Amino acid sequence: MSYEQVILERLRTLPRDKQREVLDFVDFLAHKSSPNKQYKGMQGLWEKFNLDISEADIEDLRKEVWEPVLQKGQK
């Protein structure tokens, strides 16, 4: 008997809520085994949101965030 047959046989004996847990776990395993997409820089982090963020926008935000910190450190 194949793994698939054994799994299906045992799955059918479980209550519906436990079958859902099995499905969630299978989804987790599928996600875990899929290759991770490597993001390159800040632009890649926003890629899936379909936002138009330029390198200049990112640089402006970096300055906005870090200038007060650096100024405070110089006092």
C-alpha positions, -999 to 999 in steps of 0.1 A, spaced: 0 0 0 14 34 -9 18 64 15 -10 82 -3 -34 53 2 -25 49 39 -29 86 45 -63 87 27 -74 57 46 -65 72 80 -77 106 70 -112 93 64 -114 79 99 -108 114 114 -135 138 124 -140 168 101 -121 193 124 -91 170 125 -92 166 87 -89 204 85 -59 203 108 -43 177 85 -49 200 55 -34 229 74 -3 209 82 0 197 46 -2 234 34 25 243 60 48 215 47 42 226 11 50 262 20 80 251 41 95 231 13 90 257 -15 120 277 -24 121 310 -5 121 341 -27 152 361 -19 145 398 -18 172 422 -30 171 455 -12 142 474 2 125 475 -33 121 437 -32 103 438 2 75 458 -13 73 439 -46 43 418 -37 22 449 -28 25 463 -63 36 497 -50 57 521 -71 86 530 -47 117 543 -62 152 542 -48 149 580 -42 118 574 -21 136 549 0 166 572 4 143 601 14 127 578 41 161 567 54 171 603 58 138 612 75 142 584 100 179 586 107 186 623 107 168 629 141 187 599 156 220 611 143 214 647 154 204 636 189 236 615 191 257 646 183 244 666 212 
